[in-house]
C-alpha cells in the first residue's frame, strides 16, 4: 500500500526517527519523547505522510504478532487510540482506491 500523501525531502529520515522514538518511549517511560526533534518529524509539510507511514508500520507489526510501535503510539496518546492519526490513515487508504 503506497503512501498517498505528498512527501518532502528527508521524509524517510523523519519517519524513521519518529518510529524509533515511539518504540523507545513504549519500552521506557523515562525516555523523553516530548522534544523539538520529535515534533519536527511532523512539521515539514508532510506530517500526514509521516502519520500514514507510522500507522501502516504499526498495522503490519501487529499482523506479524508484534506490537512495539502500536504500544508506543498508544502510550504517547495517553492510552487512547489516536483518533486523528486513525483518520489520516483511513483517508489515505481510501485515496488509494
Residue, then its C-alpha position, 0 to 999 in steps of 0.5 A: x500500500x503506497x503512501x498517498x500523501x505528498x512527501x518532502x525531502x528527508x521524509x524517510x529520515x523523519x519517519x524513521x526517527x519518529x518510529x524509533x522514538x515511539x518504540x523507545x518511549x513504549x519500552x521506557x517511560x523515562x525516555x523523553x519523547x516530548x522534544x523539538x526533534x520529535x515534533x519536527x518529524x511532523x512539521x515539514x509539510x508532510x506530517x500526514x505522510x509521516x502519520x500514514x507511514x507510522x500507522x501502516x508500520x504499526x498495522x503490519x507489526x501487529x499482523x506479524x504478532x508484534x506490537x512495539x510501535x502500536x504500544x508506543x503510539x498508544x502510550x504517547x496518546x495517553x492510552x487512547x487510540x489516536x483518533x486523528x492519526x486513525x483518520x489520516x490513515x483511513x483517508x489515505x487508504x481510501x485515496x488509494x482506491 
